[in-house]
Amino acid sequence: MQRGVDYLKTRSDIDARKIAFWNDSTYNIGVVIAAIDRRYSSVILLGSGAAFAKLYRLPADINPFHFAPHIRAPKLALNGRYDDECPETSAGPFFGLLQAPKKRLQFEGAHIPPTEVAVPILSGFLDETLGPVRR
């Protein structure tokens, strides 16, 4: 991920101040990456939650619980109302770990939203946090 951002910064056709991080099913490495790499200007967490039973056993230096509060960019957590992988008992507490600015939205569905649901929501959030796309 960091090498990818390094590469994007070398391109004259990319505004490196407007790079978003997107991670599906974020209760693991995605949170760590978004916290340690401050070059992201917006963070999208789809199907985000915390598998508390698994994560409590991890050492503090690699435990996503300890990284989540350090994500500084604006964050969007998008969760399905009927998600059986990251239910409300997982998604709600995880969202509570994140610091402002943050936004949480639910869609009528399971773990990951279908394209027709996700695209308008994510486009709106990215326009809000990064500015509209120049045409």
N, CA, C and O atoms as a GROMACS GRO file, in nm:
protein
  540
    1MET      N    1   0.083  -0.119   0.000
    1MET     CA    2   0.000   0.000   0.000
    1MET      C    3   0.087   0.125   0.000
    1MET      O    4   0.061   0.220  -0.074
    2GLN      N    5   0.190   0.125   0.083
    2GLN     CA    6   0.275   0.243   0.090
    2GLN      C    7   0.351   0.265  -0.041
    2GLN      O    8   0.369   0.379  -0.083
    3ARG      N    9   0.395   0.158  -0.103
    3ARG     CA   10   0.464   0.171  -0.233
    3ARG      C   11   0.369   0.225  -0.339
    3ARG      O   12   0.409   0.303  -0.425
    4GLY      N   13   0.243   0.183  -0.332
    4GLY     CA   14   0.143   0.234  -0.426
    4GLY      C   15   0.125   0.384  -0.412
    4GLY      O   16   0.117   0.455  -0.512
    5VAL      N   17   0.118   0.433  -0.289
    5VAL     CA   18   0.105   0.576  -0.266
    5VAL      C   19   0.233   0.648  -0.309
    5VAL      O   20   0.226   0.757  -0.366
    6ASP      N   21   0.348   0.587  -0.282
    6ASP     CA   22   0.475   0.645  -0.329
    6ASP      C   23   0.471   0.666  -0.480
    6ASP      O   24   0.510   0.771  -0.530
    7TYR      N   25   0.423   0.565  -0.552
    7TYR     CA   26   0.415   0.574  -0.697
    7TYR      C   27   0.317   0.683  -0.739
    7TYR      O   28   0.349   0.763  -0.827
    8LEU      N   29   0.200   0.688  -0.678
    8LEU     CA   30   0.102   0.790  -0.716
    8LEU      C   31   0.157   0.931  -0.698
    8LEU      O   32   0.124   1.021  -0.774
    9LYS      N   33   0.240   0.949  -0.597
    9LYS     CA   34   0.299   1.081  -0.572
    9LYS      C   35   0.396   1.123  -0.681
    9LYS      O   36   0.425   1.241  -0.694
   10THR      N   37   0.447   1.029  -0.760
   10THR     CA   38   0.540   1.062  -0.868
   10THR      C   39   0.468   1.105  -0.995
   10THR      O   40   0.531   1.159  -1.086
   11ARG      N   41   0.339   1.082  -1.002
   11ARG     CA   42   0.264   1.110  -1.125
   11ARG      C   43   0.210   1.252  -1.125
   11ARG      O   44   0.149   1.297  -1.028
   12SER      N   45   0.233   1.322  -1.234
   12SER     CA   46   0.188   1.461  -1.245
   12SER      C   47   0.037   1.471  -1.266
   12SER      O   48  -0.021   1.578  -1.244
   13ASP      N   49  -0.027   1.363  -1.308
   13ASP     CA   50  -0.172   1.366  -1.330
   13ASP      C   51  -0.252   1.326  -1.207
   13ASP      O   52  -0.375   1.315  -1.214
   14ILE      N   53  -0.186   1.304  -1.094
   14ILE     CA   54  -0.251   1.264  -0.969
   14ILE      C   55  -0.227   1.373  -0.865
   14ILE      O   56  -0.114   1.417  -0.845
   15ASP      N   57  -0.332   1.415  -0.799
   15ASP     CA   58  -0.320   1.508  -0.686
   15ASP      C   59  -0.297   1.424  -0.560
   15ASP      O   60  -0.392   1.368  -0.505
   16ALA      N   61  -0.175   1.415  -0.516
   16ALA     CA   62  -0.138   1.329  -0.403
   16ALA      C   63  -0.199   1.375  -0.271
   16ALA      O   64  -0.193   1.302  -0.172
   17ARG      N   65  -0.259   1.494  -0.269
   17ARG     CA   66  -0.327   1.539  -0.148
   17ARG      C   67  -0.469   1.485  -0.140
   17ARG      O   68  -0.540   1.508  -0.043
   18LYS      N   69  -0.509   1.412  -0.245
   18LYS     CA   70  -0.647   1.360  -0.252
   18LYS      C   71  -0.648   1.211  -0.279
   18LYS      O   72  -0.710   1.165  -0.376
   19ILE      N   73  -0.582   1.136  -0.196
   19ILE     CA   74  -0.580   0.990  -0.208
   19ILE      C   75  -0.665   0.932  -0.097
   19ILE      O   76  -0.648   0.965   0.020
   20ALA      N   77  -0.756   0.844  -0.136
   20ALA     CA   78  -0.844   0.780  -0.039
   20ALA      C   79  -0.799   0.636  -0.015
   20ALA      O   80  -0.746   0.570  -0.104
   21PHE      N   81  -0.822   0.590   0.106
   21PHE     CA   82  -0.796   0.451   0.144
   21PHE      C   83  -0.930   0.380   0.153
   21PHE      O   84  -1.022   0.430   0.217
   22TRP      N   85  -0.941   0.265   0.091
   22TRP     CA   86  -1.066   0.188   0.090
   22TRP      C   87  -1.032   0.047   0.134
   22TRP      O   88  -0.942  -0.016   0.077
   23ASN      N   89  -1.103  -0.004   0.233
   23ASN     CA   90  -1.080  -0.140   0.278
   23ASN      C   91  -1.213  -0.207   0.309
   23ASN      O   92  -1.297  -0.152   0.381
   24ASP      N   93  -1.232  -0.324   0.255
   24ASP     CA   94  -1.351  -0.405   0.285
   24ASP      C   95  -1.320  -0.495   0.404
   24ASP      O   96  -1.207  -0.540   0.422
   25SER      N   97  -1.422  -0.521   0.487
   25SER     CA   98  -1.409  -0.610   0.603
   25SER      C   99  -1.295  -0.567   0.694
   25SER      O  100  -1.205  -0.646   0.724
   26THR      N  101  -1.299  -0.444   0.738
   26THR     CA  102  -1.188  -0.388   0.813
   26THR      C  103  -1.196  -0.416   0.962
   26THR      O  104  -1.260  -0.343   1.036
   27TYR      N  105  -1.132  -0.520   1.004
   27TYR     CA  106  -1.107  -0.541   1.146
   27TYR      C  107  -0.967  -0.596   1.164
   27TYR      O  108  -0.935  -0.655   1.267
   28ASN      N  109  -0.886  -0.575   1.064
   28ASN     CA  110  -0.750  -0.628   1.071
   28ASN      C  111  -0.650  -0.528   1.016
   28ASN      O  112  -0.642  -0.415   1.064
   29ILE      N  113  -0.575  -0.566   0.917
   29ILE     CA  114  -0.462  -0.486   0.870
   29ILE      C  115  -0.503  -0.351   0.810
   29ILE      O  116  -0.425  -0.256   0.815
   30GLY      N  117  -0.623  -0.340   0.755
   30GLY     CA  118  -0.666  -0.214   0.697
   30GLY      C  119  -0.662  -0.098   0.795
   30GLY      O  120  -0.622   0.013   0.759
   31VAL      N  121  -0.702  -0.123   0.917
   31VAL     CA  122  -0.701  -0.019   1.019
   31VAL      C  123  -0.558   0.023   1.049
   31VAL      O  124  -0.532   0.142   1.070
   32VAL      N  125  -0.468  -0.071   1.053
   32VAL     CA  126  -0.328  -0.041   1.082
   32VAL      C  127  -0.270   0.045   0.970
   32VAL      O  128  -0.204   0.146   0.998
   33ILE      N  129  -0.294   0.008   0.845
   33ILE     CA  130  -0.241   0.085   0.732
   33ILE      C  131  -0.295   0.227   0.732
   33ILE      O  132  -0.220   0.322   0.715
   34ALA      N  133  -0.426   0.242   0.751
   34ALA     CA  134  -0.487   0.375   0.750
   34ALA      C  135  -0.436   0.462   0.864
   34ALA      O  136  -0.432   0.584   0.852
   35ALA      N  137  -0.396   0.400   0.974
   35ALA     CA  138  -0.346   0.477   1.089
   35ALA      C  139  -0.201   0.518   1.072
   35ALA      O  140  -0.164   0.630   1.110
   36ILE      N  141  -0.118   0.431   1.017
   36ILE     CA  142   0.025   0.463   1.012
   36ILE      C  143   0.064   0.545   0.890
   36ILE      O  144   0.165   0.615   0.893
   37ASP      N  145  -0.014   0.538   0.782
   37ASP     CA  146   0.019   0.617   0.663
   37ASP      C  147  -0.071   0.739   0.660
   37ASP      O  148  -0.189   0.729   0.625
   38ARG      N  149  -0.018   0.853   0.695
   38ARG     CA  150  -0.094   0.977   0.707
   38ARG      C  151  -0.120   1.045   0.573
   38ARG      O  152  -0.175   1.155   0.570
   39ARG      N  153  -0.082   0.982   0.465
   39ARG     CA  154  -0.101   1.045   0.333
   39ARG      C  155  -0.242   1.028   0.280
   39ARG      O  156  -0.277   1.090   0.179
   40TYR      N  157  -0.324   0.948   0.344
   40TYR     CA  158  -0.462   0.931   0.299
   40TYR      C  159  -0.544   1.050   0.347
   40TYR      O  160  -0.537   1.090   0.463
   41SER      N  161  -0.623   1.104   0.256
   41SER     CA  162  -0.706   1.220   0.289
   41SER      C  163  -0.849   1.181   0.319
   41SER      O  164  -0.930   1.266   0.359
   42SER      N  165  -0.881   1.056   0.301
   42SER     CA  166  -1.016   1.005   0.325
   42SER      C  167  -1.004   0.854   0.344
   42SER      O  168  -0.923   0.790   0.278
   43VAL      N  169  -1.085   0.799   0.434
   43VAL     CA  170  -1.078   0.656   0.464
   43VAL      C  171  -1.218   0.597   0.457
   43VAL      O  172  -1.311   0.646   0.521
   44ILE      N  173  -1.232   0.490   0.379
   44ILE     CA  174  -1.359   0.419   0.365
   44ILE      C  175  -1.343   0.280   0.422
   44ILE      O  176  -1.252   0.206   0.383
   45LEU      N  177  -1.431   0.245   0.514
   45LEU     CA  178  -1.427   0.114   0.580
   45LEU      C  179  -1.560   0.044   0.555
   45LEU      O  180  -1.660   0.076   0.619
   46LEU      N  181  -1.562  -0.051   0.464
   46LEU     CA  182  -1.684  -0.125   0.431
   46LEU      C  183  -1.690  -0.253   0.512
   46LEU      O  184  -1.591  -0.327   0.520
   47GLY      N  185  -1.805  -0.279   0.571
   47GLY     CA  186  -1.818  -0.401   0.652
   47GLY      C  187  -1.723  -0.401   0.769
   47GLY      O  188  -1.668  -0.504   0.806
   48SER      N  189  -1.704  -0.285   0.828
   48SER     CA  190  -1.605  -0.272   0.936
   48SER      C  191  -1.663  -0.317   1.069
   48SER      O  192  -1.782  -0.299   1.098
   49GLY      N  193  -1.577  -0.376   1.146
   49GLY     CA  194  -1.616  -0.422   1.278
   49GLY      C  195  -1.494  -0.479   1.348
   49GLY      O  196  -1.382  -0.468   1.298
   50ALA      N  197  -1.516  -0.537   1.460
   50ALA     CA  198  -1.404  -0.592   1.537
   50ALA      C  199  -1.440  -0.730   1.588
   50ALA      O  200  -1.538  -0.748   1.660
   51ALA      N  201  -1.360  -0.827   1.551
   51ALA     CA  202  -1.376  -0.963   1.603
   51ALA      C  203  -1.309  -0.965   1.740
   51ALA      O  204  -1.196  -1.011   1.755
   52PHE      N  205  -1.380  -0.915   1.839
   52PHE     CA  206  -1.321  -0.893   1.970
   52PHE      C  207  -1.253  -1.016   2.029
   52PHE      O  208  -1.145  -1.004   2.086
   53ALA      N  209  -1.314  -1.132   2.017
   53ALA     CA  210  -1.255  -1.253   2.075
   53ALA      C  211  -1.118  -1.282   2.014
   53ALA      O  212  -1.028  -1.326   2.084
   54LYS      N  213  -1.103  -1.258   1.885
   54LYS     CA  214  -0.975  -1.281   1.817
   54LYS      C  215  -0.874  -1.172   1.849
   54LYS      O  216  -0.757  -1.200   1.873
   55LEU      N  217  -0.920  -1.048   1.849
   55LEU     CA  218  -0.826  -0.935   1.861
   55LEU      C  219  -0.772  -0.915   2.002
   55LEU      O  220  -0.661  -0.864   2.018
   56TYR      N  221  -0.846  -0.953   2.103
   56TYR     CA  222  -0.797  -0.935   2.240
   56TYR      C  223  -0.669  -1.014   2.265
   56TYR      O  224  -0.590  -0.978   2.353
   57ARG      N  225  -0.648  -1.121   2.190
   57ARG     CA  226  -0.529  -1.204   2.210
   57ARG      C  227  -0.404  -1.148   2.144
   57ARG      O  228  -0.293  -1.192   2.173
   58LEU      N  229  -0.421  -1.050   2.056
   58LEU     CA  230  -0.306  -0.996   1.984
   58LEU      C  231  -0.225  -0.901   2.072
   58LEU      O  232  -0.281  -0.830   2.156
   59PRO      N  233  -0.093  -0.900   2.053
   59PRO     CA  234  -0.010  -0.803   2.126
   59PRO      C  235  -0.046  -0.660   2.088
   59PRO      O  236  -0.092  -0.635   1.976
   60ALA      N  237  -0.026  -0.568   2.178
   60ALA     CA  238  -0.066  -0.428   2.158
   60ALA      C  239  -0.002  -0.365   2.035
   60ALA      O  240  -0.067  -0.284   1.968
   61ASP      N  241   0.122  -0.401   2.002
   61ASP     CA  242   0.189  -0.335   1.890
   61ASP      C  243   0.134  -0.375   1.753
   61ASP      O  244   0.168  -0.311   1.654
   62ILE      N  245   0.052  -0.478   1.746
   62ILE     CA  246  -0.011  -0.515   1.618
   62ILE      C  247  -0.163  -0.524   1.630
   62ILE      O  248  -0.229  -0.565   1.534
   63ASN      N  249  -0.218  -0.488   1.742
   63ASN     CA  250  -0.362  -0.499   1.764
   63ASN      C  251  -0.435  -0.380   1.703
   63ASN      O  252  -0.410  -0.266   1.743
   64PRO      N  253  -0.526  -0.404   1.606
   64PRO     CA  254  -0.598  -0.294   1.544
   64PRO      C  255  -0.675  -0.205   1.642
   64PRO      O  256  -0.698  -0.088   1.613
   65PHE      N  257  -0.714  -0.258   1.757
   65PHE     CA  258  -0.782  -0.175   1.858
   65PHE      C  259  -0.697  -0.054   1.893
   65PHE      O  260  -0.750   0.055   1.915
   66HIS      N  261  -0.567  -0.072   1.897
   66HIS     CA  262  -0.477   0.036   1.936
   66HIS      C  263  -0.448   0.133   1.822
   66HIS      O  264  -0.405   0.246   1.845
   67PHE      N  265  -0.472   0.091   1.699
   67PHE     CA  266  -0.447   0.176   1.583
   67PHE      C  267  -0.570   0.257   1.542
   67PHE      O  268  -0.558   0.370   1.494
   68ALA      N  269  -0.688   0.200   1.561
   68ALA     CA  270  -0.812   0.264   1.514
   68ALA      C  271  -0.825   0.411   1.558
   68ALA      O  272  -0.861   0.494   1.474
   69PRO      N  273  -0.798   0.446   1.683
   69PRO     CA  274  -0.814   0.587   1.723
   69PRO      C  275  -0.713   0.682   1.658
   69PRO      O  276  -0.727   0.804   1.668
   70HIS      N  277  -0.612   0.628   1.591
   70HIS     CA  278  -0.507   0.712   1.533
   70HIS      C  279  -0.527   0.742   1.386
   70HIS      O  280  -0.441   0.806   1.325
   71ILE      N  281  -0.637   0.699   1.327
   71ILE     CA  282  -0.667   0.734   1.189
   71ILE      C  283  -0.716   0.879   1.190
   71ILE      O  284  -0.821   0.908   1.248
   72ARG      N  285  -0.643   0.968   1.127
   72ARG     CA  286  -0.675   1.111   1.134
   72ARG      C  287  -0.764   1.160   1.021
   72ARG      O  288  -0.839   1.256   1.039
   73ALA      N  289  -0.759   1.097   0.906
   73ALA     CA  290  -0.840   1.141   0.792
   73ALA      C  291  -0.989   1.120   0.822
   73ALA      O  292  -1.023   1.036   0.905
   74PRO      N  293  -1.076   1.193   0.754
   74PRO     CA  294  -1.220   1.168   0.769
   74PRO      C  295  -1.251   1.023   0.731
   74PRO      O  296  -1.196   0.969   0.636
   75LYS      N  297  -1.340   0.962   0.808
   75LYS     CA  298  -1.370   0.821   0.792
   75LYS      C  299  -1.518   0.798   0.765
   75LYS      O  300  -1.604   0.866   0.821
   76LEU      N  301  -1.547   0.702   0.677
   76LEU     CA  302  -1.682   0.655   0.654
   76LEU      C  303  -1.685   0.506   0.682
   76LEU      O  304  -1.612   0.429   0.619
   77ALA      N  305  -1.768   0.465   0.776
   77ALA     CA  306  -1.793   0.323   0.802
   77ALA      C  307  -1.929   0.290   0.743
   77ALA      O  308  -2.030   0.350   0.781
   78LEU      N  309  -1.933   0.197   0.652
   78LEU     CA  310  -2.057   0.157   0.586
   78LEU      C  311  -2.085   0.012   0.620
   78LEU      O  312  -2.009  -0.078   0.583
   79ASN      N  313  -2.194  -0.011   0.690
   79ASN     CA  314  -2.228  -0.145   0.739
   79ASN      C  315  -2.366  -0.187   0.695
   79ASN      O  316  -2.456  -0.105   0.679
   80GLY      N  317  -2.380  -0.317   0.675
   80GLY     CA  318  -2.511  -0.373   0.643
   80GLY      C  319  -2.592  -0.398   0.769
   80GLY      O  320  -2.539  -0.446   0.870
   81ARG      N  321  -2.718  -0.367   0.763
   81ARG     CA  322  -2.807  -0.387   0.877
   81ARG      C  323  -2.816  -0.535   0.917
   81ARG      O  324  -2.838  -0.566   1.034
   82TYR      N  325  -2.800  -0.625   0.820
   82TYR     CA  326  -2.814  -0.768   0.846
   82TYR      C  327  -2.681  -0.842   0.829
   82TYR      O  328  -2.679  -0.959   0.789
   83ASP      N  329  -2.573  -0.775   0.859
   83ASP     CA  330  -2.440  -0.832   0.844
   83ASP      C  331  -2.416  -0.939   0.950
   83ASP      O  332  -2.422  -0.910   1.070
   84ASP      N  333  -2.389  -1.061   0.908
   84ASP     CA  334  -2.362  -1.167   1.004
   84ASP      C  335  -2.213  -1.182   1.034
   84ASP      O  336  -2.175  -1.250   1.129
   85GLU      N  337  -2.127  -1.118   0.953
   85GLU     CA  338  -1.983  -1.121   0.980
   85GLU      C  339  -1.942  -1.012   1.078
   85GLU      O  340  -1.859  -1.035   1.165
   86CYS      N  341  -2.000  -0.893   1.063
   86CYS     CA  342  -1.973  -0.780   1.152
   86CYS      C  343  -2.108  -0.723   1.196
   86CYS      O  344  -2.147  -0.616   1.150
   87PRO      N  345  -2.177  -0.793   1.286
   87PRO     CA  346  -2.308  -0.743   1.332
   87PRO      C  347  -2.290  -0.617   1.416
   87PRO      O  348  -2.178  -0.574   1.444
   88GLU      N  349  -2.401  -0.559   1.456
   88GLU     CA  350  -2.399  -0.436   1.536
   88GLU      C  351  -2.313  -0.450   1.660
   88GLU      O  352  -2.250  -0.354   1.702
   89THR      N  353  -2.310  -0.568   1.720
   89THR     CA  354  -2.228  -0.590   1.841
   89THR      C  355  -2.079  -0.578   1.812
   89THR      O  356  -1.999  -0.562   1.904
   90SER      N  357  -2.042  -0.585   1.686
   90SER     CA  358  -1.903  -0.569   1.643
   90SER      C  359  -1.882  -0.432   1.579
   90SER      O  360  -1.784  -0.363   1.610
   91ALA      N  361  -1.973  -0.393   1.490
   91ALA     CA  362  -1.958  -0.268   1.414
   91ALA      C  363  -1.970  -0.144   1.503
   91ALA      O  364  -1.894  -0.048   1.487
   92GLY      N  365  -2.065  -0.146   1.596
   92GLY     CA  366  -2.086  -0.029   1.682
   92GLY      C  367  -1.965   0.002   1.771
   92GLY      O  368  -1.918   0.115   1.772
   93PRO      N  369  -1.915  -0.098   1.844
   93PRO     CA  370  -1.796  -0.071   1.927
   93PRO      C  371  -1.673  -0.032   1.845
   93PRO      O  372  -1.594   0.053   1.887
   94PHE      N  373  -1.657  -0.093   1.727
   94PHE     CA  374  -1.544  -0.055   1.642
   94PHE      C  375  -1.555   0.092   1.601
   94PHE      O  376  -1.457   0.166   1.608
   95PHE      N  377  -1.674   0.133   1.559
   95PHE     CA  378  -1.694   0.273   1.520
   95PHE      C  379  -1.665   0.366   1.637
   95PHE      O  380  -1.612   0.475   1.619
   96GLY      N  381  -1.698   0.322   1.757
   96GLY     CA  382  -1.671   0.402   1.876
   96GLY      C  383  -1.523   0.426   1.900
   96GLY      O  384  -1.486   0.525   1.963
   97LEU      N  385  -1.437   0.338   1.850
   97LEU     CA  386  -1.293   0.355   1.865
   97LEU      C  387  -1.237   0.465   1.775
   97LEU      O  388  -1.132   0.522   1.804
   98LEU      N  389  -1.306   0.493   1.666
   98LEU     CA  390  -1.258   0.593   1.571
   98LEU      C  391  -1.281   0.734   1.624
   98LEU      O  392  -1.383   0.762   1.688
   99GLN      N  393  -1.187   0.821   1.596
   99GLN     CA  394  -1.198   0.961   1.636
   99GLN      C  395  -1.264   1.042   1.524
   99GLN      O  396  -1.261   1.001   1.408
  100ALA      N  397  -1.321   1.154   1.558
  100ALA     CA  398  -1.378   1.245   1.458
  100ALA      C  399  -1.265   1.302   1.374
  100ALA      O  400  -1.152   1.314   1.422
  101PRO      N  401  -1.294   1.335   1.249
  101PRO     CA  402  -1.423   1.330   1.183
  101PRO      C  403  -1.454   1.189   1.135
  101PRO      O  404  -1.370   1.120   1.078
  102LYS      N  405  -1.578   1.148   1.158
  102LYS     CA  406  -1.621   1.015   1.117
  102LYS      C  407  -1.770   1.016   1.090
  102LYS      O  408  -1.845   1.099   1.142
  103LYS      N  409  -1.811   0.921   1.007
  103LYS     CA  410  -1.952   0.908   0.970
  103LYS      C  411  -1.981   0.760   0.957
  103LYS      O  412  -1.899   0.683   0.905
  104ARG      N  413  -2.097   0.720   1.004
  104ARG     CA  414  -2.137   0.580   0.991
  104ARG      C  415  -2.273   0.573   0.924
  104ARG      O  416  -2.367   0.642   0.964
  105LEU      N  417  -2.283   0.490   0.822
  105LEU     CA  418  -2.408   0.470   0.751
  105LEU      C  419  -2.438   0.320   0.744
  105LEU      O  420  -2.348   0.237   0.739
  106GLN      N  421  -2.568   0.289   0.743
  106GLN     CA  422  -2.610   0.150   0.726
  106GLN      C  423  -2.690   0.139   0.598
  106GLN      O  424  -2.760   0.232   0.558
  107PHE      N  425  -2.678   0.026   0.534
  107PHE     CA  426  -2.759  -0.003   0.417
  107PHE      C  427  -2.840  -0.129   0.446
  107PHE      O  428  -2.806  -0.208   0.533
  108GLU      N  429  -2.947  -0.146   0.372
  108GLU     CA  430  -3.032  -0.264   0.387
  108GLU      C  431  -2.965  -0.379   0.314
  108GLU      O  432  -2.977  -0.392   0.192
  109GLY      N  433  -2.897  -0.461   0.388
  109GLY     CA  434  -2.828  -0.573   0.326
  109GLY      C  435  -2.736  -0.642   0.424
  109GLY      O  436  -2.745  -0.622   0.545
  110ALA      N  437  -2.646  -0.723   0.369
  110ALA     CA  438  -2.556  -0.804   0.451
  110ALA      C  439  -2.420  -0.737   0.468
  110ALA      O  440  -2.414  -0.620   0.505
  111HIS      N  441  -2.314  -0.809   0.442
  111HIS     CA  442  -2.180  -0.762   0.478
  111HIS      C  443  -2.127  -0.650   0.388
  111HIS      O  444  -2.085  -0.546   0.439
  112ILE      N  445  -2.129  -0.670   0.258
  112ILE     CA  446  -2.075  -0.571   0.164
  112ILE      C  447  -2.189  -0.523   0.075
  112ILE      O  448  -2.265  -0.605   0.023
  113PRO      N  449  -2.202  -0.392   0.055
  113PRO     CA  450  -2.315  -0.341  -0.024
  113PRO      C  451  -2.299  -0.374  -0.172
  113PRO      O  452  -2.187  -0.381  -0.223
  114PRO      N  453  -2.410  -0.394  -0.241
  114PRO     CA  454  -2.402  -0.408  -0.386
  114PRO      C  455  -2.358  -0.275  -0.448
  114PRO      O  456  -2.372  -0.169  -0.387
  115THR      N  457  -2.304  -0.283  -0.567
  115THR     CA  458  -2.251  -0.166  -0.636
  115THR      C  459  -2.351  -0.052  -0.643
  115THR      O  460  -2.315   0.064  -0.619
  116GLU      N  461  -2.476  -0.082  -0.676
  116GLU     CA  462  -2.575   0.024  -0.693
  116GLU      C  463  -2.606   0.096  -0.562
  116GLU      O  464  -2.657   0.208  -0.565
  117VAL      N  465  -2.577   0.034  -0.450
  117VAL     CA  466  -2.593   0.099  -0.320
  117VAL      C  467  -2.465   0.173  -0.282
  117VAL      O  468  -2.470   0.287  -0.235
  118ALA      N  469  -2.352   0.108  -0.302
  118ALA     CA  470  -2.224   0.164  -0.256
  118ALA      C  471  -2.180   0.287  -0.335
  118ALA      O  472  -2.135   0.385  -0.276
  119VAL      N  473  -2.191   0.284  -0.466
  119VAL     CA  474  -2.135   0.391  -0.549
  119VAL      C  475  -2.190   0.529  -0.514
  119VAL      O  476  -2.111   0.621  -0.495
  120PRO      N  477  -2.322   0.548  -0.505
  120PRO     CA  478  -2.370   0.682  -0.470
  120PRO      C  479  -2.324   0.728  -0.331
  120PRO      O  480  -2.291   0.844  -0.311
  121ILE      N  481  -2.323   0.637  -0.236
  121ILE     CA  482  -2.281   0.673  -0.100
  121ILE      C  483  -2.133   0.709  -0.098
  121ILE      O  484  -2.094   0.812  -0.042
  122LEU      N  485  -2.050   0.625  -0.158
  122LEU     CA  486  -1.905   0.649  -0.157
  122LEU      C  487  -1.868   0.771  -0.240
  122LEU      O  488  -1.780   0.847  -0.201
  123SER      N  489  -1.934   0.791  -0.352
  123SER     CA  490  -1.907   0.910  -0.434
  123SER      C  491  -1.940   1.037  -0.356
  123SER      O  492  -1.865   1.134  -0.360
  124GLY      N  493  -2.053   1.035  -0.286
  124GLY     CA  494  -2.090   1.152  -0.206
  124GLY      C  495  -1.989   1.180  -0.096
  124GLY      O  496  -1.953   1.295  -0.073
  125PHE      N  497  -1.944   1.076  -0.027
  125PHE     CA  498  -1.845   1.093   0.080
  125PHE      C  499  -1.713   1.145   0.023
  125PHE      O  500  -1.652   1.234   0.081
  126LEU      N  501  -1.670   1.088  -0.088
  126LEU     CA  502  -1.544   1.134  -0.147
  126LEU      C  503  -1.554   1.277  -0.199
  126LEU      O  504  -1.459   1.354  -0.186
  127ASP      N  505  -1.668   1.313  -0.256
  127ASP     CA  506  -1.688   1.453  -0.298
  127ASP      C  507  -1.682   1.546  -0.178
  127ASP      O  508  -1.627   1.656  -0.185
  128GLU      N  509  -1.739   1.501  -0.068
  128GLU     CA  510  -1.742   1.580   0.056
  128GLU      C  511  -1.603   1.596   0.116
  128GLU      O  512  -1.568   1.704   0.165
  129THR      N  513  -1.523   1.490   0.115
  129THR     CA  514  -1.394   1.493   0.182
  129THR      C  515  -1.277   1.532   0.092
  129THR      O  516  -1.179   1.590   0.139
  130LEU      N  517  -1.286   1.502  -0.037
  130LEU     CA  518  -1.177   1.532  -0.129
  130LEU      C  519  -1.210   1.640  -0.230
  130LEU      O  520  -1.122   1.693  -0.298
  131GLY      N  521  -1.339   1.672  -0.240
  131GLY     CA  522  -1.385   1.768  -0.339
  131GLY      C  523  -1.433   1.694  -0.462
  131GLY      O  524  -1.392   1.580  -0.487
  132PRO      N  525  -1.519   1.758  -0.539
  132PRO     CA  526  -1.572   1.691  -0.659
  132PRO      C  527  -1.462   1.666  -0.761
  132PRO      O  528  -1.360   1.734  -0.764
  133VAL      N  529  -1.486   1.566  -0.846
  133VAL     CA  530  -1.391   1.533  -0.951
  133VAL      C  531  -1.394   1.642  -1.056
  133VAL      O  532  -1.500   1.686  -1.101
  134ARG      N  533  -1.273   1.686  -1.096
  134ARG     CA  534  -1.262   1.784  -1.204
  134ARG      C  535  -1.286   1.715  -1.335
  134ARG      O  536  -1.235   1.605  -1.358
  135ARG      N  537  -1.362   1.776  -1.420
  135ARG     CA  538  -1.390   1.714  -1.551
  135ARG      C  539  -1.319   1.788  -1.660
  135ARG      O  540  -1.330   1.752  -1.777
   0.00000   0.00000   0.00000
